[in-house]
Amino acid sequence: MKRSMQKATESILPVILLLSLLFLILLFVQYRASEDAERAHHIHITAETSEQSSGDNEMSNVEEVDFSDDPRIVEAQKLIKKGELVKAKRIYFSVLAKEPSAQIYNWMGMLYMREKNFAKAVVSFSKALTLNKNYYKARYNRALAYSALNKYDKAVADYQGVIRGFEAHAKSHFNLGLLFFKHEKYHDAMDEFERTAALSAGDIKVKALYMLGRSYVEVSPPDKEKAVAAFTAAIRLKPNHIASRLALIELVYPEGEEGDKERFKELEALLSLAPENVEIYRAVSALYMKQEKKNRALRSLQEGLLHEPDNIDLQYDVITLLIELKRDQEAIAGLENILTVNPSDTKAYWLLGTLLYRLGDYTAAMDNYNIVLAIEKAGTPELWNSMGLLYAKTERFKDAEKAYARALRMRPDYAEARFNLGVLLMAEKSYNKAQSAFEEAIRLRPDYREAYHQLAQLFSERKEYQKAVEAYLKVLEYVPDSAHIKFDLAVCYYELKLYDKARAQYEEILEQDNSYFKAWLNIGLVYYRLKEYDRSLEALEKAVALEPENSEAYRAMAKSYSALSEHEKAINILSKLLEQNPSDIATRLDYARSYNRAKMRERALSEYQKVLALDPDNSTAKKHIEKLQTQPKK
């Protein structure tokens, strides 16, 4: 084993050293040559994950009457450049009324895409394809529109349709790879990115190699060696491709403190050469986040913002971290800043509404959500989910259910909306529907700890304790030190009469926190069930020391004293409790039972009759009175 580890180390170290050397040499040599280009356009990590649009000169070998030189269309194009889209649409409609054309329907669809009206864009592209099924430009553009609408299967089908007609269409292969990657079909994604890299050159080849590397990282098990090769190939083509360099830094060093030190060194080296590249600041921030150093992570993002103050994505990164740090007023100020520049930014209104919801200003939160709907009529799944939470909080439960349903119609795989719907249904005691919602959320997101927790509570509520145990054990896989979850699990074991397992859970809790009153109380009850009465009393005395006014702990002590035949102590405890609350039925029943166990028949009978006076239908008191009255007097 030692020899194999030594060999592995010997084989990896030269690779790491070579990559690091290559990294610094290439970057230094190429940096000045690419400096102007970098100033003009930074390479964002997210850039590689956006779909590639296709120029009108591609896929041009399909027969179609060309309207490009038509004076009406030339006028429409001029209007579009000026932003007068309504006038341009009128021209298109007037031409189409006389001369239906796949080309013009395609242009109309592109105009709708520009307006972000993707549903209408789909209709226009479909009309183009009805007129000419081989008009691949429209099929490609329809795939983009379907993708924007999160209609994954239809987008995939259209890209594949384009590829059947144009096998060498690199952008279709690339976009298809992105869709597969997004839906975690990493092997399929790798195939498409490899084809893209083989068919293309320049930026798209670099992006394909980068995404190929990311696919190798995400596949199970990860193929780090091939990922390193793909990122290195991207860097050879474009030495200043920061996304690939950052990915390489993440890969070549081991996990843990030492590996993170090396990563910080590499990132500092990158910053010294490209101090204005915000993606490096993002990577530094992510590394601090990994170490739970959230304030330092925030500072890194804010430093990046000094170099690109208008970078909207980076502004949102800062705001998101401020929200996580509960620095709500700073986050609100940041969002208001964005809205000053762009009053129609729906994401800013949505986040502002979410923050105001958290601060308890429900009216203002709803006002912001309504602004989003006024700008973007259909809304987004995230917006409808947020509105569902707000409706539920203000007890508009039917509206909440409709909002979650709307979010799920727009995005059926939206696990969070499914979970929130389950919480709502559980509160309404629609347990079967709630169970289905939680189970579907878990199917969509197998690590959804909160869904397992809610499912466990639902099973407990229905007294299905074995199922609850299984769900709580699943939760503990994610939060193994949670005293709260262990406590709930122990309660289920108790209800299943698995007293040893319940005791083990309570003992673990008390090792972590010796001041957990309910754990002392419940372990006392467990010892009572196990007939370990002395240990029960020890635990209950600790419970009473923590909460001297708690009647439940005293009643439990009285039971243990009674089981040890120390009836006088039991009666004294219960007598004091009844002085404080003479109408407490449960305590008075215990009081009567203690006299009965002490063979004090008349006094027991008298106490059971007092119970009946307080609660004439009490079956326990009736049963014992009848039993005592038939016993011979001693």
Secondary structure, 3 states (H helix, E strand, C coil): CHHHHHHHHHHHHHHHHHHHHHHHHHHHHHHHHHHHHHHHCCCCHHHHHCCCCCCCCCCCCCCCCCCCCCHHHHHHHHHHHHCCHHHHHHHHHHHHHHCCCHHHHHHHHHHHHHCCCHHHHHHHHHHHHHHCCCCHHHHHHHHHHHHHCCCHHHHHHHHHHHHHHCCCCHHHHHHHHHHHHHCCCHHHHHHHHHHHHHHCCHHHHHHHHHHHHHHHHHCCCCCHHHHHHHHHHHHHHCCCCHHHHHHHHHHHCCCCHHHHHHHHHHHHHHHHHCCCCHHHHHHHHHHHHHCCCHHHHHHHHHHHHHHCCCCHHHHHHHHHHHHHCCCHHHHHHHHHHHHHHCCCCHHHHHHHHHHHHHCCCHHHHHHHHHHHHHHCCCCCHHHHHHHHHHHHHCCCHHHHHHHHHHHHHHCCCCHHHHHHHHHHHHHCCCHHHHHHHHHHHHHHCCCCHHHHHHHHHHHHHCCCHHHHHHHHHHHHHHCCCCHHHHHHHHHHHHHCCCHHHHHHHHHHHHHHCCCCHHHHHHHHHHHHHCCCHHHHHHHHHHHHHHCCCCHHHHHHHHHHHHHCCCHHHHHHHHHHHHHHCCCCHHHHHHHHHHHHHCCCHHHHHHHHHHHHHHCCCCHHHHHHHHHHHHCCCC
